Amino acid sequence: MDPTPHPISDTGAGPAEAIRALPVRHPWRWVSAALVVLVLANIIYSVATAPTLRWDIVQYYFLDGRILRGLVATLELTVIAMLMGVVLGIVLAVMRLSANPVVSSVSWLYIWFFRGTPVFVQILIWGNISLLFPTLGIGVPFGGPSLIHTDINRVVTPFVAAILGLGLNEAAYMAEIVRAGIISVDEGQTEAAQALGMTRIQVMRRIVLPQAMRVIIPPTGNETISMLKTTSLVSAVAFPELLYSAQLIAAVNYRTIELYIVTIIWYLIMTSILTAGQFYLERRFARGASRSLPMTPIQRLRRMLIPSHVKPTLPPEPPREAR
């Protein structure tokens, strides 16, 4: 018989499987959650049962052809303006980091001007550019003869005015985002690449930008979602995007709130899709940069349904004599 006393039974603590950690109770957390849900439910109920709100009109115009055409125009504006902003923003960021003081100063002045003025004012200026320049010509600069000229309204249509207003403004913000991503990369890697004989463009394309993407992607996703909503401002130049299409319908049937609800629903659908895409894109670029990846919505749901403190029951250990 083993004379060594059993470390658990002799202390009176009982078998090891009987020791169990219980989660800390948070009753006020559930009370506050119930109050928030109650207030939110009351707001939803008040809006849903408003006596003057016609939900049948909302349902009727939700898939109306004019609304869908405005939806497509909104997506086109978002994609083209963001592509213009990203490409021009990368160029401006590289110019800002240039050792040439003239190039760096021009980039700084561009960013200073377009970030310092409202995008709505910029859209209005492009929409009324014919008041400043009635014709658009190509010729000798500084007052020389014009070789080719045309009416500027033929070139700067409402669609072009919207693209210029949104894209040029977005480029200023993307330039700062890209610049922040570039300077986040360790300078030692750039020096090592240059020591191997790489040119500045090769270092930027092969070394710096792939690593800077982890810093660039999250704010770029936010800018894309913001751009989708900012397209509603181009209604000021009479371009039939989603909001302006709804306003044209409301000007005829006078159901303004119902048409605005239609636009709200469509904006929520589009921003939700973009948010999900941004999440998975960030998750992909986070590989190798952090110890653990953020949980997907399915993993979050599984964790809510199966709490972490619930562990599978293990079979009891055999007694020491049986070992």
Buried (B, 14 or more C-beta within 10 A) or exposed (E): EEEEEEEEEEEEEEEEEEEEEEEEEEEEEEEEEEEEEEEEEEEEEEEEEEEEBEEEBBEEBBEBEBBBBBBEBBBBBBEBBBEBBBEBBBBBBBBBBBEEEEBBEBBBEBBEEBEEEEBBEBBBBBBEBBEEEEEBEEEEEEEEEEEEEEEBBEEBEBBBBBBBBBBBBBBBBBBBBBBBBBEEBEEEEBEEBBEEEBEBEEBBEEBBBEBBBBBBBBBBBBBBBBBBBBBBBBBBBEBBBBBBBBBBBBEEEEBEBBBBBBBEEBBEEBBEEBEEEBBEBBEEBBEEEEEEEEEEEEEEEEEEEEEEEEEEEEEEEEEEEEE
